[in-house]
Amino acid sequence: MNLIIVESPTKAKTITKFLGSKYKVESSFGHIRDLPKSEMGIDIENNFKPKYVIPAKARKRVAELKKDAAKADKIILASDEDREGEAIAWHLTEALKINKEKIGRIVFHEITKEAIMEALENPRDIDMKLVNAQQARRILDRLVGYELSPFLWKKVAKGLSAGRVQSVAVRLIVEREREIQAFKTQEYWSITAELETVKAAKIRFEARLNKINNKTIDKLEIKDKDQAEKILEELNGAEYIAADIEKKQTKKNPPKPFTTSTLQQTANRWLGFSAKQTMMLAQQLYENGFITYMRTDSLNLADKFLNEAREYLLKNFGDSYALKQPRRFKTKSKGAQEAHEAIRPAEAGRDPDSVKSLDKNQYKLYKLIWQRSLASQMPEAIVDNTAIDIDAAPAYQFRANGQILKFDGYLKIYPEKSAEVELPDVEKNEKLDLISLKNEQHFTKPPARYSDAGLVKKLEAYGIGRPSTYAPTIHTIIERNYINRDEGKRMFPTDIALVVNDLLVEHFPQIVDYQFTAQMENKLDGIADGEIEWQPVIRDFYNPFRDNLDNKYKEINKQDIMPEEKSNELCDKCGAPMIIKTGRYGKFLACSAFPDCKNIKGLNGDKNNGGQEKSEDIKKLEEKYKGEKCEKCGSDMIIKNGKFGLFLACSAYPKCKNIKNIKENSNSTGVKCPVCGKGEITQKRGRKGIFYACDQYPDCKTAFWGKPTGEKCPDCGALLIEGKNGEVKCSNKECEYKK
């Protein structure tokens, strides 16, 4: 009997389907050895030798695998093909004490019968270069975490953590937030002419002011209303003449197949999945044999898939949608790892409609991967572009741009968003009629907070982290309360993140330096390639880091890092003044008589203003609801602050768990539903974000994608709503009214 050991029970189940009775497939359930949790586990004096232990949760599994290994003729280690998988295979040999002559290491990029059988015919030894690269990363992260985290506990607040990659990610988010806060909005105006051809078939189109005195104007050129109205005055009575018509055909190239980072970015933008959710779903698809390995920097596609893709496209779409020769892509990302193929379907012919066993989200991700992979092997889309320059008065020129899709090419199955704008056939020097001339006010916007897609893209651009680290890094900084998400699922720093980031930037610049972190990743790649030894890399980092840490313990005073703020509150236990402190979970009130009095209270405020404004709100609400009794037990109702804001709760909790919403704290817009007339329009959160709907659902299903203003459209009578850019427009999609 031959024993095959993989990491995952799902993977084991899938592989078992392809093999006969002479193979037994078992799972290790991930890592079976690791550094101990209760101590650092690294012998710094002995060349950073790690001390590995078998965690309690893995001991039973290790005992079972030892029994299976003793009976086996051959033991085949089939963990994933990256550094982590190689390390798991090595740890198995060490923990199970397997005779090395019985061991075979196999790797495969997809879980199909063909790939498994080919791997079994070509076993190899464990690659210690990859194992050492994984060990070096683990030891580096342990040294930073176990040495720097206690420093943060002493100088900032208990329970904090620091990490080699996580702290850099937090820095990116902190700096973006401060960039947003420092942003100064600028006003600017645009001028648009609605024109009509004079020919028999009169066609209307829009053109925007593009040049003044033959100079192309900048977006911010027209700075205020006075300047805009002066231009309108000068255009009064002007003739509009088509001065130049430029037509050209352009090709739109298909996208490259997915790597780990581009899959995370696209799934976030198109499907709203977080990086963690994307990788979890991709892991499930891989282990069930639907896609190839999902941690990769490579853009390569196997010849087998390229041939299958061409056959599928020829059969289903015809010659015009299939390439005569496959399109191949070169990997350009810095430090591309050992995984040798892009993420693709295991079989090109298994289109999404033929897959019945997947759940809703698995299906969405599989469809996205299938579409992207086949689109990469389809012809370019062909677009007809037209630009019409229109002279108006001596000094002004407008431009109208149009584009029409001539041939959809890869867009046939990968529908990227691009609006078509058709312009009329206009001849040079043709006179055009002016229908209307309007000026519109705009304001510049600050940079957006990072979404999962944006942060992954930024980390990749800096060379920070690798495919396997993006999702866990984002998950970690959210779990450790350094980062929260806003209503649009974008990330912003908590109060404690600002404090910790500033401390690290000032006193431990290497830890959060973008270039230093990227260079360390390159050194880890060098270890994986066998170019350098791992111990010198650790030593070169650790010795100066430890010396600096020792100095900072002496230099830094907690009061300088975490100054206390005064408040207007008095301690309800001893009467001493309450002071505002910052802890792991944000700001809170603490008694100034500590340690004699250890009373603490929440600020009950939001995360941005330290709670001062909300404290006044709570006082007003407490006064308003004073004497309110619980209708279930008769006890007093009190104001509480929870995840979704302020609410009324029974003071007899936990005996009585009655709670009630506070009307002042509800999400109601105060706008009556225009359809049923009974309910009010309230703010709700759905899969695609914030929307507004009648509170009488499901009896009334009226909904809007913008906040209703309460006013009605003067053209059609529908409700007016606030658009994304702050403009007020009609909620009726067929009505073009804008305020």
C-alpha positions in Angstrom: 0.0 0.0 0.0 1.2 3.5 -0.9 0.3 6.4 1.4 -0.3 9.8 0.0 -0.5 12.7 2.5 -2.0 16.1 1.6 -3.0 19.1 3.8 -6.7 19.2 3.2 -9.5 16.5 3.6 -11.2 18.0 0.6 -8.1 17.7 -1.5 -7.7 14.1 -0.2 -11.2 13.2 -1.2 -10.8 14.7 -4.7 -7.5 12.8 -5.3 -9.0 9.5 -4.1 -11.4 9.6 -7.0 -8.6 9.3 -9.5 -6.6 6.5 -7.8 -7.0 2.7 -7.4 -7.0 0.6 -4.2 -3.2 0.5 -4.0 -3.2 4.1 -2.8 -4.5 5.4 0.5 -4.9 9.2 0.7 -4.9 11.0 4.0 -4.9 14.6 5.2 -2.6 16.2 7.7 -5.2 19.0 8.3 -2.5 21.7 7.6 0.7 22.2 9.5 1.5 19.5 12.1 4.5 21.4 13.6 5.0 25.0 14.4 6.9 27.4 16.8 5.4 27.2 20.3 2.8 29.7 21.3 3.9 30.2 24.9 7.5 31.2 24.1 9.5 32.7 21.3 10.9 29.2 20.3 14.0 30.6 18.6 17.5 29.9 20.0 19.1 33.3 19.0 22.5 32.4 20.4 22.5 29.1 18.4 22.3 30.6 15.0 18.5 31.3 15.3 17.7 27.6 15.5 13.9 27.2 15.7 12.2 24.9 18.2 9.3 23.2 16.6 6.5 21.5 18.6 3.5 19.5 17.6 0.4 21.5 18.8 -2.1 19.7 21.0 -4.8 19.8 18.3 -2.5 17.9 15.8 -1.1 15.2 18.2 -4.0 12.7 17.6 -3.6 13.2 13.8 0.1 12.7 13.9 -0.3 9.5 15.9 -2.8 8.2 13.2 -0.4 9.1 10.4 2.5 7.4 12.1 0.5 4.2 12.1 -0.4 4.5 8.4 3.2 5.4 7.5 4.5 2.3 9.4 2.3 0.0 7.2 3.1 1.8 3.9 5.5 0.6 1.3 5.9 4.2 -0.1 5.0 7.5 1.5 4.1 10.3 -1.0 4.0 13.8 0.3 1.6 15.8 -2.0 1.2 19.2 -0.2 0.9 22.4 -2.3 3.7 23.3 -4.6 4.7 26.6 -2.9 7.0 27.3 0.0 4.3 26.7 2.6 3.5 23.3 1.0 7.2 22.4 0.9 7.5 23.2 4.6 4.5 21.1 5.4 6.0 18.1 3.6 9.3 18.6 5.4 7.6 18.9 8.8 5.7 15.6 8.1 9.0 13.8 7.5 10.4 15.1 10.8 7.3 14.6 12.9 6.5 11.1 11.6 10.2 10.1 11.6 9.9 8.5 8.2 12.7 6.5 6.6 13.8 8.9 3.8 14.2 6.0 1.4 10.4 5.5 1.6 9.6 9.2 0.8 8.6 10.7 -2.5 7.6 14.4 -2.9 5.1 15.2 -5.7 3.7 18.5 -6.9 0.9 19.4 -9.3 -0.7 22.6 -10.5 -4.2 21.2 -10.9 -6.1 18.3 -9.3 -7.0 16.3 -12.3 -6.4 12.6 -13.1 -3.9 13.5 -15.7 -1.9 15.8 -13.5 -1.9 13.4 -10.5 -0.7 10.4 -12.6 2.0 12.5 -14.2 3.2 13.7 -10.7 3.2 10.1 -9.4 5.5 9.1 -12.2 7.9 12.0 -11.4 8.5 12.2 -7.7 11.4 14.3 -6.3 13.2 15.1 -3.1 12.0 17.8 -0.7 13.4 21.1 -1.8 15.2 22.4 1.3 15.8 25.8 -0.4 12.0 26.4 -0.4 11.7 25.0 3.2 14.4 27.4 4.4 12.7 30.4 2.7 9.5 29.5 4.6 11.5 29.0 7.8 13.2 32.4 7.4 9.9 34.2 6.9 8.4 32.5 9.9 11.4 33.3 12.1 11.5 36.9 11.0 7.9 37.4 11.8 8.2 35.6 15.1 11.2 37.8 16.1 9.4 41.0 15.2 6.1 40.0 16.9 7.6 38.6 20.1 10.1 41.4 20.6 8.1 44.4 19.4 4.7 43.5 20.7 5.7 43.6 24.5 7.3 47.0 23.8 3.9 48.3 22.5 2.1 46.8 25.6 4.4 48.7 27.9 4.6 52.0 26.0 1.1 52.2 24.4 -1.6 49.6 25.5 -1.9 46.0 26.4 -2.9 43.5 23.7 -1.3 45.3 20.8 0.8 43.6 18.1 3.3 44.5 15.4 4.3 42.6 12.3 6.8 42.9 9.5 4.2 43.2 6.8 1.0 44.1 8.7 2.6 47.3 10.1 3.5 48.4 6.6 0.0 47.8 5.4 -1.4 49.8 8.4 1.0 52.6 7.5 -0.3 52.8 3.9 -3.9 53.1 5.2 -2.9 55.7 7.9 -1.1 57.8 5.3 -4.0 57.6 2.9 -6.4 58.7 5.6 -4.2 61.7 6.5 -4.0 62.6 2.8 -7.8 62.6 2.7 -8.0 64.8 5.8 -5.5 67.3 4.5 -7.1 67.5 1.1 -8.4 70.9 0.1 -11.4 70.9 -2.2 -11.2 73.0 -5.3 -14.1 74.3 -7.3 -14.1 74.1 -11.1 -16.6 74.5 -13.9 -17.3 72.8 -17.2 -19.1 74.2 -20.2 -21.1 71.9 -22.5 -22.9 72.7 -25.7 -25.8 70.6 -27.0 -25.7 70.7 -30.8 -27.8 69.5 -33.7 -26.9 68.7 -37.3 -28.7 70.9 -39.9 -29.2 68.0 -42.3 -32.6 66.4 -42.9 -31.9 63.7 -40.3 -31.4 66.1 -37.4 -29.3 64.4 -34.7 -28.4 66.0 -31.4 -25.1 65.4 -29.5 -23.0 67.0 -26.8 -19.6 68.7 -27.0 -17.4 70.1 -24.2 -15.3 73.2 -24.2 -11.8 71.9 -25.0 -9.7 74.9 -26.1 -9.4 78.6 -25.4 -7.2 80.6 -27.8 -5.9 77.4 -29.3 -4.7 76.1 -25.9 -6.2 72.9 -24.4 -7.7 73.9 -21.1 -6.9 72.1 -17.9 -9.8 70.5 -15.9 -9.4 73.2 -13.3 -9.0 76.1 -15.8 -12.5 77.5 -15.2 -12.3 78.2 -11.5 -15.6 79.9 -10.6 -19.1 80.9 -11.7 -18.1 84.4 -12.7 -15.4 83.0 -15.1 -17.9 80.5 -16.5 -20.6 83.1 -17.1 -18.2 85.4 -18.8 -17.4 82.6 -21.3 -21.1 82.1 -21.9 -21.5 85.8 -22.6 -18.7 85.7 -25.1 -20.3 82.7 -26.8 -23.6 84.5 -27.1 -24.6 84.5 -30.7 -21.6 82.5 -31.9 -21.8 80.2 -34.9 -20.7 76.5 -34.4 -18.7 75.1 -37.2 -17.2 71.6 -37.5 -13.5 72.5 -37.8 -12.0 69.0 -37.9 -13.2 65.4 -37.9 -10.8 62.6 -36.8 -11.8 59.0 -37.2 -9.6 56.1 -36.3 -9.9 52.5 -35.4 -8.3 51.2 -32.2 -7.9 47.7 -30.8 -8.7 46.9 -27.2 -6.4 44.1 -25.9 -7.8 41.3 -23.9 -6.8 41.0 -20.2 -4.0 38.7 -19.0 -5.0 35.6 -17.2 -5.3 35.9 -13.4 -2.5 35.9 -10.9 -3.3 35.8 -7.2 -3.3 39.6 -6.8 -5.3 40.4 -10.0 -7.9 37.8 -9.0 -8.3 39.4 -5.6 -8.5 42.9 -7.1 -11.0 41.9 -9.8 -13.2 39.8 -7.5 -13.3 42.8 -5.1 -14.3 45.3 -7.8 -16.7 43.1 -9.8 -18.1 40.8 -7.1 -17.6 42.7 -3.9 -15.6 39.9 -2.3 -12.9 40.6 0.3 -9.4 39.3 -0.4 -9.9 36.7 2.3 -13.3 35.6 0.9 -11.8 35.3 -2.6 -8.9 33.1 -1.5 -11.2 30.9 0.6 -13.5 30.3 -2.4 -10.5 29.8 -4.8 -9.1 27.2 -2.3 -12.4 25.3 -2.4 -12.5 25.4 -6.2 -8.9 24.2 -6.4 -9.3 21.4 -4.0 -12.4 20.2 -5.8 -10.6 20.1 -9.1 -12.3 23.1 -10.8 -9.3 25.5 -11.1 -5.5 25.4 -11.0 -3.4 26.4 -8.0 -4.5 29.8 -6.8 -1.3 31.2 -5.2 0.8 32.3 -8.2 2.6 35.3 -9.8 2.8 33.5 -13.2 1.0 34.4 -16.4 1.9 31.2 -18.2 -0.9 28.9 -19.5 -0.3 25.2 -20.2 -0.3 24.0 -23.8 -3.1 21.6 -22.9 -5.3 24.5 -21.8 -4.4 26.6 -24.8 -5.5 23.8 -27.2 -8.7 23.2 -25.3 -9.5 26.9 -25.3 -9.1 27.1 -29.0 -11.3 24.1 -29.6 -14.0 25.5 -27.3 -14.0 28.9 -29.0 -14.1 27.5 -32.5 -17.0 25.2 -31.6 -19.1 27.7 -29.8 -18.3 31.1 -31.4 -16.6 30.4 -34.8 -13.3 31.2 -36.5 -13.5 34.9 -35.9 -13.4 34.4 -32.1 -10.4 32.0 -32.0 -6.7 32.8 -32.5 -4.7 31.0 -35.1 -1.7 30.9 -32.7 -2.1 31.0 -28.9 -1.4 34.2 -27.1 1.4 33.9 -24.5 2.1 36.3 -21.6 5.4 37.0 -19.9 5.5 37.4 -16.1 7.0 40.8 -15.2 6.2 41.0 -11.5 9.2 41.5 -9.2 10.2 38.4 -7.3 7.7 36.1 -9.1 7.5 32.9 -7.1 7.9 29.2 -7.9 4.3 28.5 -9.0 4.5 28.1 -12.7 1.1 28.7 -14.2 -1.7 31.4 -14.0 -5.0 30.7 -12.3 -7.3 29.0 -14.9 -10.1 26.4 -15.1 -8.8 22.8 -15.0 -10.8 22.2 -18.2 -11.5 25.0 -20.7 -14.6 23.2 -21.9 -16.2 23.2 -18.5 -18.2 26.4 -18.9 -20.0 27.9 -15.9 -23.4 26.8 -17.2 -22.3 23.2 -17.0 -21.3 23.4 -13.4 -24.1 22.3 -11.1 -22.4 21.4 -7.8 -21.1 24.9 -6.9 -22.8 27.2 -4.4 -23.7 30.8 -5.4 -20.3 32.5 -4.5 -18.2 29.6 -5.8 -20.1 29.8 -9.1 -19.5 33.6 -9.4 -15.7 33.2 -8.8 -15.4 30.2 -11.1 -17.3 32.1 -13.9 -15.0 35.0 -13.5 -11.9 32.8 -13.8 -13.3 30.9 -16.7 -14.2 34.1 -18.6 -10.9 35.7 -18.0 -8.9 32.7 -19.0 -10.7 32.1 -22.3 -10.9 35.9 -23.0 -7.1 35.9 -22.9 -7.1 33.6 -25.9 -9.6 35.6 -28.0 -9.0 38.4 -30.6 -8.9 42.1 -29.6 -12.1 44.1 -29.6 -12.2 46.7 -32.4 -13.5 50.2 -31.6 -14.3 53.0 -34.0 -13.4 56.3 -32.4 -14.5 59.7 -33.6 -13.5 63.2 -32.4 -15.2 66.3 -33.8 -13.6 69.7 -33.1 -16.1 72.5 -33.3 -15.1 76.2 -33.5 -17.3 78.7 -31.7 -16.4 82.4 -31.8 -12.8 83.3 -32.4 -11.4 82.1 -29.1 -13.3 78.9 -28.3 -13.3 75.3 -29.5 -15.5 72.4 -28.3 -14.8 68.7 -28.8 -17.2 65.8 -29.0 -15.9 62.2 -28.6 -17.7 59.1 -29.7 -16.9 55.4 -29.8 -18.7 52.5 -31.4 -17.8 48.8 -30.9 -17.1 47.5 -34.4 -16.1 43.9 -33.3 -16.6 42.6 -29.8 -13.8 40.0 -29.8 -12.9 39.0 -26.3 -15.8 41.1 -24.9 -18.1 38.4 -26.2 -17.4 36.5 -23.0 -15.6 39.0 -20.7 -18.0 42.0 -20.7 -15.9 45.0 -19.4 -17.9 48.1 -19.0 -17.5 50.8 -21.7 -20.2 53.1 -22.8 -20.9 53.6 -26.5 -21.4 57.1 -27.7 -22.5 57.4 -31.3 -21.8 60.7 -33.1 -23.6 61.8 -36.3 -21.8 61.9 -39.7 -20.6 65.5 -39.9 -18.6 67.1 -42.7 -15.7 69.5 -42.3 -16.9 73.2 -42.2 -20.5 72.0 -41.6 -22.6 74.5 -39.6 -24.3 73.1 -36.5 -27.2 74.5 -34.6 -26.9 75.3 -30.9 -29.7 73.9 -28.9 -28.4 74.8 -25.4 -25.3 75.9 -23.6 -24.8 75.1 -20.0 -22.2 75.5 -17.3 -21.8 73.0 -14.5 -20.1 73.4 -11.1 -17.8 70.6 -9.9 -15.5 70.0 -7.0 -12.3 68.0 -6.8 -12.5 64.9 -4.6 -9.9 63.5 -2.2 -8.3 60.2 -3.0 -10.5 57.3 -2.0 -9.8 55.1 1.0 -8.3 51.7 0.1 -10.6 48.9 -0.8 -9.2 45.3 -0.7 -8.4 45.6 -4.4 -6.6 49.0 -4.0 -4.5 47.8 -1.0 -3.4 44.6 -2.7 -2.5 46.5 -5.8 -0.4 49.0 -3.7 1.3 46.2 -1.8 2.2 44.4 -5.0 3.5 47.6 -6.6 5.9 48.2 -3.7 6.9 44.5 -3.7 5.6 44.0 -0.2 4.4 40.5 0.6 3.7 37.7 -1.8 0.6 36.0 -3.2 0.0 34.0 -0.1 0.3 36.9 2.3 -2.1 39.6 0.9 -5.4 38.2 2.2 -4.1 37.1 5.7 -2.4 40.5 6.1 -5.7 42.4 5.5 -7.6 40.0 7.8 -5.0 40.4 10.6 -5.0 44.2 10.7 -8.8 44.2 10.9 -8.9 41.4 13.5 -6.4 43.3 15.7 -8.5 46.5 15.6 -6.0 48.6 13.6 -8.4 49.0 10.7 -12.2 49.3 10.3 -14.4 49.4 7.2 -16.7 52.2 6.3 -20.1 51.8 4.6 -18.5 51.2 1.3 -16.3 48.4 2.7 -13.2 50.7 2.4 -10.5 50.7 5.1 -9.7 53.5 7.6 -7.5 53.4 10.7 -8.6 53.3 14.3 -7.4 55.7 16.9 -4.9 53.2 18.2 -3.6 52.5 14.7 -2.6 56.2 14.4 -0.7 56.1 17.7 1.1 52.8 16.9 2.0 53.8 13.3 3.5 57.2 14.4 5.5 55.4 17.1 6.9 52.8 14.6 7.6 55.4 11.9 9.6 57.6 14.3 11.4 55.0 16.3 11.5 51.8 14.2 11.6 53.2 10.7 13.0 50.0 9.2 10.0 47.9 10.3 7.6 50.1 8.4 9.9 51.2 5.5 8.4 50.3 2.1 11.7 49.7 0.4 13.3 47.8 3.3 10.3 45.5 3.5 10.4 44.9 -0.3 14.2 44.2 -0.1 13.5 41.6 2.6 11.0 39.9 0.3 13.7 39.8 -2.4 16.2 38.2 0.1 13.6 35.5 0.9 13.3 34.9 -2.8 17.1 34.6 -2.9 16.9 31.9 -0.2 14.3 30.0 -2.2 16.5 30.1 -5.2 19.5 28.9 -3.3 21.5 32.1 -3.8 21.9 33.0 -0.1 21.8 31.3 3.3 18.9 32.1 5.6 20.8 32.6 8.9 22.8 35.6 7.8 19.6 37.3 6.5 18.1 36.9 9.9 21.2 38.0 11.7 21.7 41.2 9.6 18.1 42.2 10.5 17.9 41.1 14.1 21.1 42.5 15.7 20.5 46.3 14.8 16.8 45.8 15.5 17.4 44.4 19.0 20.0 47.2 19.8 17.5 49.9 18.8 14.7 48.2 20.8 16.8 48.2 23.9 17.5 51.9 23.5 13.9 52.7 22.9 12.8 51.0 26.2 15.0 53.6 28.0 14.3 56.6 25.8 10.5 56.5 25.4 8.1 57.6 28.1 4.5 56.3 27.8 3.1 59.8 28.7 4.8 61.2 25.6 3.2 58.6 23.4 -0.2 58.4 25.1 -0.9 61.8 26.7 -4.1 61.9 28.8 -6.9 64.3 27.8 -9.2 66.1 30.2 -12.9 65.6 30.2 -16.0 67.2 31.8 -17.1 63.9 33.3 -16.8 63.1 37.0 -16.3 59.6 38.3 -19.7 58.1 39.4 -17.9 56.0 42.0 -15.5 58.4 43.8 -16.3 61.8 42.3 -12.8 62.4 40.9 -12.4 63.9 37.4 -12.5 61.4 34.6 -9.7 61.5 32.0 -9.7 60.3 28.4 -7.3 57.5 27.6 -6.6 55.5 24.4 -6.6 51.8 24.6 -6.5 48.9 22.1 -10.1 49.4 21.2 -10.1 53.2 21.1 -10.7 56.1 23.5 -12.4 55.6 26.9 -12.9 57.4 30.2 -10.8 56.4 33.2 -10.9 57.7 36.7 -7.9 60.0 37.5 -7.7 58.5 41.0 -6.3 55.2 39.6 -5.1 52.9 41.2 -7.3 53.8 44.2 -10.3 53.9 41.9 -10.3 51.7 38.8 -13.6 52.9 37.3 -13.6 53.1 33.5 -16.4 54.0 31.0 -16.9 54.0 27.3 -17.0 57.4 25.6 -20.1 56.3 23.6 -18.8 58.3 20.7 -17.9 57.6 17.1 -14.4 56.7 16.0 -13.5 60.0 14.5 -14.2 62.7 17.1 -13.2 60.9 20.3 -16.8 60.8 21.5 -17.2 64.3 22.7 -20.0 65.2 20.4 -21.8 62.0 21.1 -21.6 62.4 24.8 -23.8 65.5 24.5 -26.3 63.5 22.4 -26.4 60.8 25.1 -27.1 63.3 27.8 -30.0 64.7 25.8 -31.4 61.2 25.2 -31.0 60.2 28.8 -33.0 63.3 29.8 -35.7 62.6 27.2 -36.1 58.9 28.1 -35.7 59.4 31.9 -38.4 57.3 33.6 -39.0 55.1 30.5 -40.0 51.6 31.9 -39.4 48.2 30.3 -42.7 46.8 29.1 -41.5 43.3 30.0 -40.3 43.6 33.5 -41.0 47.2 34.7 -37.3 48.1 35.3 -35.8 51.4 34.0 -34.7 51.5 30.4 -31.2 53.0 29.9 -29.2 54.3 26.9 -26.6 51.9 25.5 -24.2 52.1 22.6 -23.8 49.2 20.3 -22.3 48.2 16.9 -25.2 49.9 15.1 -25.4 53.0 17.3 -27.5 54.0 20.4 -30.4 52.0 21.6 -32.6 51.5 24.7 -31.9 48.5 26.9 -33.4 47.2 30.1 -31.3 47.9 33.2 -32.2 44.5 34.6 -29.9 42.8 32.0 -29.0 39.9 32.0 -32.3 38.8 33.7 -34.2 40.8 31.1 -32.8 41.3 27.6 -35.4 43.7 26.3 -34.0 46.3 23.8 -35.7 49.0 21.7 -34.6 51.2 18.8 -34.3 55.0 19.4 -36.3 56.9 16.8 -33.6 59.7 16.8 -31.0 57.1 16.0 -32.8 55.3 13.3 -31.9 55.3 9.6 -35.1 56.9 8.5 -34.9 59.7 6.0 -38.2 61.3 7.1 -39.5 60.9 3.5 -42.9 59.2 3.1 -43.0 56.3 0.7 -44.5 57.7 -2.6 -46.0 54.3 -3.5 -47.7 52.9 -0.5 -48.1 56.2 1.4 -47.8 54.3 4.8 -44.1 53.7 5.3 -41.1 55.9 5.4 -38.0 55.5 3.3 -35.1 54.3 5.4 -31.4 53.6 4.8 -30.5 49.9 4.3 -27.4 47.9 3.5 -27.4 45.3 0.8 -24.9 43.2 -1.1 -24.1 46.1 -3.4 -23.8 48.7 -0.6 -26.2 51.4 0.8 -29.6 51.8 -0.6 -33.0 53.3 0.5 -36.2 51.4 0.8 -39.7 51.5 2.3 -39.9 50.3 5.9 -43.1 48.4 5.0 -41.2 45.7 3.1 -42.2 43.0 2.0 -45.7 44.6 1.6 -44.0 47.5 -0.2 -40.9 46.9 -2.3 -40.1 50.6 -3.2 -36.4 51.2 -3.3 -33.9 53.8 -4.5 -30.1 53.8 -5.0 -29.7 57.4 -3.8 -31.0 59.2 -0.7 -34.4 60.8 -1.4 -34.5 64.6 -0.8 -38.3 64.7 -0.2 -38.8 66.9 -3.2 -40.6 65.8 -6.4 -39.3 66.0 -9.9 -40.8 69.0 -11.7 -40.9 67.1 -15.0 -42.4 63.7 -14.1 -43.4 63.9 -10.4 -41.0 61.1 -9.1 -38.9 61.6 -6.0 -35.6 63.5 -6.4 -32.5 61.6 -5.0 -28.9 62.5 -4.2 -26.5 61.0 -6.8 -23.0 59.7 -6.1 -21.3 63.0 -7.0 -23.6 65.1 -4.8 -25.9 66.2 -7.6 -29.7 66.0 -7.2 -31.5 64.0 -10.0 -34.7 62.3 -10.7 -35.2 58.7 -9.4 -37.1 57.8 -12.5 -34.4 56.3 -14.9 -36.4 57.4 -17.9 -36.4 61.0 -16.8 -33.2 63.0 -17.4 -34.0 65.8 -15.0 -31.0 67.1 -12.9 -31.1 70.0 -10.4 
